[in-house]
Amino acid sequence: MDQVKELISPKVSVIIPVYNTEAYLEEAVRSIMNQTLKDLEIIIIDDGSTDNSLSIMNKLALKDHRIICITQTNQGQSVARNFGLQKSKGEFVYFMDSDDVLTDKALESCYSSCIQKDLDFIFFDAIKIADKSEDCNYYNRQNQFADRIFGGVEILNIMLSKHLYRVPPWLHFIRRDFLIKENITFDTSLRIYEDQIFSARLYITAERVGYIPKFFFKRRMRTNSLMAQIYSIDKVKSYFKVAETLLDLRKGLEYNRRKAINRIIFQMLSAAVYNAKSLEIHERFQLLMIILSHYPFYVSLKSYIVLLFPSTTRIKLMIKERI
């Protein structure tokens, strides 16, 4: 049952999909409740959790009138995010994850910059947090793009050339009208790596983009999370599905946008194939046949070599240790 609360055009809508994160959910939501920017709506969508997450959501909603709780059967975070976007009323949208933390001045800083510079969206950096470990740089653009306004394709190509392009939506603070105008939503046909398509569309359509060189987001590294699961051939094949969608997206675009999408696919598949070195030999051969048939020019020579001869990485490491 949805809790409907009337909020007239808040400055920011924070959308939080939830699935079985009872151990971290309250900390994540409170990091939004405690933002210095108070004019928010906090839309929490329970995606069919089987743990105590829904109860925690409802408890927090009783303490903060800005929280809107929504439940749905398990359909994946793309469906949850899209539904949250559909329900949102804010001038800007921020997609939060339910097991992470946002620093308390993040939304105010992003909102102020976007208003002052009339931006479609702004991005920032993150650190990672884990039990029994220190915080450390996770997504760090090293202050290279501060104090400038970029076209989306312009900054995308710059970051791709420096290997600094990062896709997670929680690194982006976005004008809601821009998303609606460009019909940018999350691909519901994918259960993982859907961020690749969302972010690509974000950058290739935006006209005014900014950057704040701050570690606003704290990414929790969980051993049992979906993204931390053992690398498998199915994961690599999911990247191929993303590549197909990006290739379809490329059709009809002007040259610079097509070129940017080609570079996204190249870096994405090269990394995926490189990481496939841990797979069994018959799986690696299967991947090689798929690549040669469909994506021969979208994988680096280095990744081809590592896929065929995984021992090369160990040899390189041994040499490096001896030097």
N, C-alpha and C positions, 0 to 999 in steps of 0.2 A: 504494500500500500504506500502510495506517495504522500509525502507531507508537503502541502502547497502553502507557500508563504509569499505574500506580495512584496516584491522589491521593485521599485520603479527605476529602471536604468542605472544599476550600480556601475561604478567605474570599472570593476573587474569581475568576471565570472571565473572562478577556479573550479575546474572539472576533475574529479578524482574517481577513476574506476577502481573497484575493490574486488579482490578475489582471494580469500583465505590468507589474510595478513593480520590476524588478530594480535600478534605479538608486537607489531610496529604501527598499527593503524592510528592509535590515539596520538602518538608522538607526531606522526605525519600531519594529521588534521590540526592538531594544536599549533604546529608551526605555521599554518595558514591563519588560524584564529588569532594568533599573536602578532600578525603583521602590523607594521606601523600604519599602513594604509588600511583604514577601517571600512571604507565604502565598498564592500565585497558581497557577492553571493557565493556560497560554497556548495557546489552540487556534487553530492557523493552518490555514485551508482554501484550498488551491490550486484555483482555479476554471478549470482547463484552460489554464494559462499556456503560451505558446509561446516565452517567453524563458527566462532563467536563474533565474527566481523560485523554482522548486521546489528547485533545487540549493542556493540560499541558505538556504531554510527548513531543509532537512535538515542543512546545516552548522551552523546555529545550534542545532538540536535536540541535536546531539552535545555542545554546550557547556553546555546547561541542561536538566536533567531535567524541568523544569516545562513544557517545550514539547511539544505533541502536534501532529504533522503529519498532515493529512488531504488526500487528493486526490479530485477529482471532475471529470467532463467539464464543459465550459463551460455553466453553467446560470444564471449571473447571481448577483450578490451577495446577493439576497434568499434564494435557495435555500441559499447558503453560510452565511449568518448563521443561518437557521433550523436547519440541520444542526448548526452549532456550539452553538446553544442546546440542542438535543436531547441533545448529548453532554456538556454542561457539568454540573459538580457543585458549583459555587461557591454560597455564600450570596448573593452579588451577581454581576451580569453587567455587563460593559462591552464595547461594540462599538467596536473600534478600526479605523481605516483604514490600509492598508498603505503609504501614501506620506506620512503625517503624523507628528507628534511629540507625545508627551504628557510634560509636565513631571514631574520625578521624585517629587514629593510628592503628586501628584494623587489616586491611588487610596487612599493612607492617609488623606488629608483627607476624601475622600468617604465612605470606610468608617466612620471615626470619627463623622462627623456623622450618618450614617444609623443607626448603632447607638445613639448617645446620644439621638436624637430619634425613633427608631422610624419611619423614613420608608419610603415605598414607593419613592421615588426622589429623587435630588437632581440639580440641573443647575448648570452653570457657564458660563464665557465662553471665548472663543478669540481668538487673533490670527492673522493670515495671514503666511506667509513665502513668499518667491519669490526666485529667483536675482537678484542684483544689486539688491536692494531692502531697505529697512528694514522691521522688524516694525511693524505698525500694528493698531489696534483693528479687529476683524472682527465678532465677535458680542459686544457690550458692553451688558449690562443696567444699567450705571452704578450698581451697588451699591444698587439701589432695593428689593430684596426680601430683603436679608440679615436674619438673626436672627429669622426668623418661620417658622412652619409654616403652610402653606396647604392647603386642599382643592384637588384637581387642577383642577376647573372654575373655582374662584375665581381661582387664579393665571393660568389660561389666559385668562380674560376680562380680567383686569387687563393682561396682556401684549398681548393683541389691541388693547385700547383705546389702548395706548401705542405700538403697532407694534413691539413688542419680542419677539414670539413667534418662536422659532426651532426648526426641526424636526430637524436632524441628530441621529442616535442617539449620535454621539460627544460630544455635549454633555450626555449623561444617564448617570447611574450608577444601576442599577436592581436592586431586590431580585428575585432569580430566582423565588421562590415567588409573588410578585405577578404576574409574567408568565405563569407556569403556571396560576395560579388563574383569571386573566382571559382565558387563551388568546390572548395578544397575541403575534403573530408578524409577519413581513414578508410582504406580498402578493407572491406569486411570479408573478402575471399581468402585473406591471409591471416593465420593465427600468430605468426612471428615475422619479424622484419618489415611489418607494414609501415614502420617509421620511415623507411627508405623512400617510399613513394610520396608520403605526406610531405617530407622535407624537400624533396626534389621539386614538387609542385609549388611549394612555398617560395623557394628561391627563384625559380625561373619566371614567376609571375610578378614578384614584388618590384616596386619602383624605388622605394625608399627604405633602406635597411640600416640599422645602427648596431653598435656593439658596446657593451659595458665590461671592462676588464676586471670583473669581480667574481669570486667563487661563491655565487649565491646558492648553489644547489649542492646538497650532500647526498651522494648516491650510495645506498647501502648495498654492499656486496654479500649476497646470501648464497650459500652452497646449494640450497634446495630450490632456488628460483629457476624459472624457465630458461633464462639466458645463461645460467651457469651449468646447465645440464651437459653431459658428455657430448662432445662433438660427434656428429653422426652423418652418414650419407644423406639422410633425409633433410638435415639442416642445410647441407650444400644445395640440395635440390630445391629447397625453399628459396634460396638466393636466385636460382634459375627462373623461378616463377616471378620474382621481383624484376629480374632483368627483362622478361617478356613484357611485363606491364610498362616498364620504363621505355622500352622500344616502341610500344604502341603510343605512349604519351608523346614521344618524339615526333611522330608523324604530323606534318603540316606546320611545324614550328620553323621560325627563321634560323639561320645558320648558327649564330652564337648560342642559342638555346639548345639546338641539336648537339652541338659540340660539347656543351656542358653536360648534357645527359650521357653522352658517350663516355665522358671522363668519369662520371659517377659509376657507370656500369663497369668500366675497366678497373677502377680501384676496388670496387665492391667484390667483383668476381676474382680478381687477383688475390685478394686477402682470403676469400673463402676457399679457393683452391690451395693456396699455401697452407692453410690450417688443416686441410684434408690429409696432410702427411701422416696423421696418426691412424688413418683408416687401414683396413686390411687391403692386401694387394689387389684382390678381385674387385673391391669397391673402388679403389683408385683407378683401376683400368676402366671400369664402367663410367666413372666420371670423365675420364679422358675421352672416351668415345662420344659422350654427350657434348663436351666442349668442342671437340674437333668438328662435330656435325653442325653445331648451332652458334658457337661463340668463339671461333678460333682466334679472332683478333681482339678479344676482350679480356685476355689473360696474359700476364707478363711472362717473359721467358724464364725469369727466376722462379715463378710459381709452377710453370711446367716442369722445370728441372726438379724442384723439391717434391712435386707430386709423384714423379717417376722414381726419384732417388732420394727418399727421406733422410738417408744417412748423411747426405751432404751438409745438413744443418748441424749434425753432431760433430762432424769433422771440422766445420768452420768454428764451432764453439771451442773445441779442443785446441785449435791453432790460436784462437784469441786468448785463451787462458794461459798459454805458454809464452805469449809475447810479453 
